[in-house]
Amino acid sequence: MYFSRMKQHTVQEPIEIADEMNYKHSDYTEPTPIPLYITRTSNTQYTANETNLMLGQFSAYSTEEIKVGSLIDGKYVVEDAFPAKDGFAYYLSTLGKETPYE
């Protein structure tokens, strides 16, 4: 079921870079295409401090392992990852405007 619904998504893993003064900062690797099946589990309106944002929660499945903290399509952040049958399951989140259903 999941294999037929997978689409190519770009994944960027987090890396730490030190400059010539040995100051370390976080960045992401170049985008790598990985087949994923992503589905929305919930959207919650976030209104603290007079903001009007949507907190989106998603589940994903892939046959390839992705690091926690990775960025998918520039909008999903991998919050948790664990092995599942023949692959890996992921908990993803977004913050901002409502993300359309995949």
N, C-alpha and C positions, 0 to 999 in steps of 0.2 A: 504494500500500500504506500509506504513512504517513498520507495524508490521511484515510483511513477510520478510522484508529485514534486520531486526535487528540482530546483532551479539553480543556475549558477549565481553565486553571490561573491562579492569581493571581501576578503578577510585581511585585516591588518593586525599583526600581533604587537603588543607593547614591548618597547626596548628602552634601555637607559643609555644615554649618551653623555660622555664627559668631554668638555671643551678643553682648549689648551691651558686653561687655568684650573683644570680638574673640577670644574663646576658641573654637577650632574643634573640632567633634566630628562623628562620622559618624552618619548616620541613613538611613532608607529613605523613598522616596516612597510615596504612597498606592497600594494594590494595584490593578493593572490586569489585566483578564482577557485572556489570550492563549492561542490554541490550540497545544498542544504534544503531541508523542508522546514519552513517557518510558519507558525500559526499563532494568532493572537489569543492570549488567555484572558486578558482583561485590560480595560482602560479606566483610569481613575482621574477625576479632576483634582488638580493640586492648586489650592487657592491661598496658601499661606502668604502673609505680607503683601496682600493685594495683587498677587500674581494670578494669572489665569492660564495654567499649563496643564497638559495631559501627561500623566505618568502611565506609560504603556508597558505591559508585561507580556512576554512572548515565550513560547516553547519552540525548540528547534531540534532537528535530528540530522545527523550526518554520519557517514562512514569514516570520516577523517577527524583526527583529534585537533581541537582548537583550544588555545590557552585561555584561562580566565583573564579578563581584562581586555580581550581583543575587541576590535571594532569591526562590525559587519555592515557593509554598504554605507559606511560613514554615519549610521544612525542607531544601530543596535549595539549595546555593550553586553558582553558575555559576563554575567554575574556568577554563574555556577555551571559546572560541567561534571558529568559522571558517566561511566560506561553503561551502555544499554545493549540489548540483543543486537549483535552484528554491527555495532557502531557506538555512537555517543549521543547523549541527550544533553541539551543546554537550556538554561534559564537565561533569557535576554530581557533587557529593559531599555526604554527610551524615555526622554524627558523633552517636552516641547509640544508642538501642535499634534493633533491626533494623527496617528500613523494608520494608513489604510490597511485593511485586512489583506493578508497574503493569500 
